[in-house]
Amino acid sequence: MGQTCGALGDRMEAPHNRYLQQFTVMESLVNTFSKTPRVHEQNFWENMGNFGKD
């Protein structure tokens, strides 16, 4: 049983490392986007306020 668990652990190490790497990148992107000003949202609502005033 010990050899089986060891072999499984060895096989799972690469996917686990890939998962951690991908999760870290995703987390970094989310943090970057959440710090970015929401200029597009502001412009959208300003434009909606002017809709039909032409």
C-alpha positions in Angstrom: 0.0 0.0 0.0 2.9 2.4 0.8 4.4 2.1 -2.6 1.0 2.7 -4.3 0.5 5.9 -2.3 4.0 7.1 -3.1 3.6 6.4 -6.8 0.3 8.2 -6.8 1.8 11.1 -5.0 4.6 11.3 -7.6 2.1 11.2 -10.4 -0.1 14.0 -8.8 2.8 16.3 -8.2 3.0 17.7 -11.7 -0.8 18.4 -12.1 -0.8 19.9 -8.6 2.1 22.3 -9.5 0.4 23.3 -12.7 -2.9 24.0 -10.8 -1.0 26.2 -8.3 0.7 28.1 -11.1 -2.6 28.7 -13.0 -4.4 29.6 -9.8 -1.6 32.1 -8.9 -1.9 33.7 -12.3 -5.7 33.9 -12.1 -5.5 35.4 -8.6 -3.0 38.0 -9.8 -5.3 39.0 -12.7 -8.3 39.3 -10.4 -6.4 41.5 -8.0 -5.2 43.7 -10.9 -8.7 44.1 -12.3 -10.2 44.9 -8.9 -7.7 47.7 -8.5 -8.3 49.1 -11.9 -10.7 52.1 -12.0 -14.0 51.3 -13.5 -13.9 54.0 -16.1 -15.9 52.0 -18.6 -18.7 51.5 -16.1 -18.8 55.2 -15.4 -18.8 56.1 -19.0 -21.6 53.7 -19.7 -23.9 55.2 -17.0 -23.0 58.8 -18.1 -23.9 57.9 -21.7 -27.1 56.2 -20.6 -28.1 59.4 -18.8 -27.7 61.3 -22.1 -29.6 58.7 -24.1 -32.4 60.2 -26.2 -31.3 63.8 -25.4 -30.1 64.4 -29.0 
